Amino acid sequence: MCRRDSTDVLVRNFLDHYQVNLLSMPGGRVGCGSVYIKEGKHVTAPGSLSDIVEPAITLDEPYHEPDLADLSGTWSGSVSLNLGIGLLHNFLTALGAAGLINKLQASVQPTSVKNIAFRFAEVSRDSLSPISLGAALVGHRLVQANPWVRDGNRYFAVAAVLRSRSISIEGRDSGDSAADLGVGVATVADVDAKVQVRRESKSEVTYSGREALAIGVELYELSWDDDQQEFAFHTPKGPLVVRGLRPDQPLKPAFIGDDEDAFIVPEEAG
């Protein structure tokens, strides 16, 4: 499921149809007009373009698409139980309900579940036209006084954000058939009231929060031409390894791998 050359239907929809970087640590801070700064191998948490561009810029209101049908409800391929629990942990942590994971693990351990598949419900998209984003930067320049603006750093502007407030998991056995997640899943909702837990079947459970979390971002690299005194945009080749959206949260990979992964790890870019 994880690699850029994956044939997984859900991953291909994210990568091919929407050209997004999938976030290993979902969250609520990033929006259209946010910017990531890459310093060497490390990328900052998202900030605002207004913090590094002067004079102040005015962006169009993002276009809102409430439900992307080709993403909403589409199952991913199977990943190992440990990797699947890792992604779910990051999603629930961002919702403020990390304690649910312990209950789920206790329920699944005695069962035949070896793998987990995922799907998101009601995936929404807020987007700015890259052309309008470029037009908004005409007559502006980088804020040289900002300590993050320096030679060698790279800047990635967010033109679109994909969000979902709900994630479903399906337990699968070693033959990739649906498998019972265990009786403890039915009482998992008792652990934390911040998340609604709904058991869809013996093999499937859905976790829903109050806040729609960013799960992917469309990025354009922003560069400054000193000679021409103007900005230029470039489309990044492949996913950028970006950090989690809440600096106070521990940064752990949702899916294990390297730069070729679609679900990207939050540290060590290539």
Buried (B, 14 or more C-beta within 10 A) or exposed (E): BBBBEBEBBBBBBBBEEBBBBBBBBBBBEBBBBBBBBBEEEEBBBBBEBBBBBBEEBEBEEBEEBEEBEBBBBBBBBBBEBEBBBBBBBBBBBBBEBBBBBEBBBEBBEEBBBBBBBBBBBBBBBBBBEBEEBBEBBEEBBBBEEBEBBEEEBBBBBBBBBBBBBBBBBBBBBEEEEBBBBBEBBBEBBEBBEBBBBEBEEBBBBBBBBEEBBBBBBBBBBBEBEEEEEBBEBEEBEEBBBBBBBBEEBEBBBBBBBEBBBBBBBBBEBE
